[in-house]
Structure formats: structure tokens, C-alpha cells
Amino acid sequence: MANFNTHLNGAFMVSGVMSLTVYKAGLIDDSGFIMCVVLGTIGGLLPDLDSDNSTPIKLGFNLASFVFAFALVMHWRSELSLLALMALWLAGYGFMRYVVFYIFTTMTVHRGVIHSVPYMAILGLGLTYLSYFVLEISLTASWFYGLFLFGGAMVHLLLDEMYSVNLMGMRMKRSSGTAMKFYQHKDKWWYLLLYVILALLLYFAPPFESFWQQITDPAPWTKLKLGVLPTMIENRL
Ligand SMILES: [Zn+2]
């Protein structure tokens, strides 16, 4: 297993380079660029969060609950009455803080479940949902946010995988199995639940085709190619 600093640096470097690339291609704006770096870095720390580090998790969840409740109220601010908004605020906060948090902590007890590809995919997609449907951020930015969170988590799992092989090329802990986990028989019911949630999230996800069209459009990449090297004038100076 790679340590905290390795994960922090690894995820920061990878998401930094990737964010800069999509930023230079003109696919995200200034604030989107910063968000992608931050989310990718957070993603790189997520798989190791378990009930042992309960304080940062609680703090994070309190914050997430506030943001979620606030976003709900902002979303419906003109349609609902003040009283309804206050009820919505409380309900949104309570839902995140108690229901989602409860499910999250129950799952993290089963460490193998959170330290897995499907769990991280759910978190990434969940962020895309929140950003697109609730915060009403653009489709492209929403998909990038989810993908960066997920990508950071994948860097984490990859690093763990690499560190489980020592310099002699031999596995140190054969028993621990692979870090890039998709399924584990002893947690089969948890994995079944994860894949059901993931399937539902994928089915109702914000339109992926238009995002895909946008990132496969050659124009931004031509722009990027022009931006890779210093311009001719700078070269001459
Ligand atoms: Zn790990």
C-alpha cells in the first residue's frame, strides 16, 4: 500500500496535468480548472477513508450536507415559499447527514468495499448528478468533475497495486490480492448492491453523448496542439 503522501502527490500530479490539458483545449474555464485539480486530488485520498479516520469524514460530511442543503434551496428558491424552503433545507441536510452518512459509514466498515472500482464510480457519478441536476453546472463541467474524482481514485488504486509489488518484482502480500478491485466473493451482497446502484446511476445519468461529442470534437485539440509549444515569436526572442 502506498502511503498518504504518495497518494496526495500522485493524484495531484496526474489531475494537475490532465486538468491543464483540458483547460488548454478550452473545454473548461478557469474555475473549472481549479475544481478539477482539487477534485482529482480528493479522489486520490478517498479509497483509504474508512471508519478509522472518523473525524475528517465527519467534518467532510457536515460540509457536504451543508452544501447539498444549500444547493437544494438555491435550486428551488423562486418556486417555493419561505416555509417550504426551510423544510427543504432541513430535509436535505438531514438526509445527507444521517441517511447517506449512515450508509457510507456502514459500508466503510467493510474496507474492501470502499477500496474498489465500483464504489468510486458511484461517488464520481454521484458528483456529476449533484453538479448537473442540483447545482445546475454545465454538462461538460459536471462530467469532468465526476470523471476527475473517479480518475483520482483510480490513480490511488493503481499506486496501491504498484506498491504491493516490491523491487524484486515479487508480491509482498499475496493475501491482499489486487488493489484494482471489481468484486470480492466474501462481500458479494455489498458488491451486488454497488452494481445495482451503479446501473441505476448510469441509466439516469446526464446525457453522456453530447459530452462525448464535445470532447471528441477536433477543434479543441487543434487549439491545444497550437498551445503546446511556445509560439514562433517567443522562440525568436
Ligand atoms: Zn489504498
Residues whose N, C-alpha, C, O or C-beta is under 5 A from the ligand:
A	BS01	ZN	P47 D48 D160
